[in-house]
Amino acid sequence: APAYRTLGRQLLARVVAEEVVTFEGLGAMLLPWPRATAQGPTWRLNPSYLPLQQLRRFAQEDPKGPWNAMADNTLRMFAATTPRGYAPDWCGWSTTAQAFVPDPEKGTMASYDAIRVYLWAGMVHAQDPAREALLASLNGPRQSLEATGQLPEYVDTRTGATTGQAPAGFYGACLPYLRALRQDAAVGAAQARIDTRGGVGTGSSAHPLPYYERTLILFGLGWLEGDYSFDRHGQLQPYWKRACTPARKP
């Protein structure tokens, strides 16, 4: 439907007009809210709002826009904020220091926001020139699974200290990431953990999974099973020929 493309371009233009800012010493970045409500000198950023494949796709539609520069700056952000291989939920750009700094409100914590970073990173096309560097910056969950067989619920990205056990949705989100790293055994273990926690189908009647966890599992499993993917330019590739697996009845 051509009208959808028109609407998409209008929305993209609105994002540029209202939510993209150019920082001195860095360049263009996406704010998590309109510029009118943001404040410096430390500007808050949410790493999970910057899937690399979407930035690639936007650059195809808007080649004169900020998207290629934003993709490069996103890689700089991950390189600077993941000293232990974990992406933070939030971070900041200090216009005073001209550097990435801990978020003024959330600090260096990683948990329910940051888990989406690994989901998006795992889906980046194998021919994307930045994929290897991106995955190398985000090796924390892989190391945690190798060391303990579990994902943590909370991580201090500065020290690597972990607390809690991750819920089922975290394992679903990490399926594309683990497959991209060729960790096939870990993929199988993650899928088994989802099953045992009621993360597929109707879930446990006593303790149904919350919406957010179910959505993470839906995205992760859908990609793993080939229901959709992203091409090397970031364009969504749905697989329309196969029907979805029917939900299990309670």
Protein Blocks (a to p, Z undefined) as FASTA:
>chain_A
ZZlmmmmmmmmmmmmmmmpccdehiapcddfbdfklgccfbdcddfklmcfklmmmmmmm
mmmbmklmmmmmmmmmmmmmmmnopacfbdcddfklopadddfklomadcfkmmmmmmmm
mmpcfklmklmmmmmmmmmmmmmmmmnopacfbdcfknopaedjddfklmmmmmmmmmmn
opaklmmmmmmmmmmnopghjbpfklccdfklmmmmmmmmmmmnopaccdfkopacddfk
bccdddddZZ
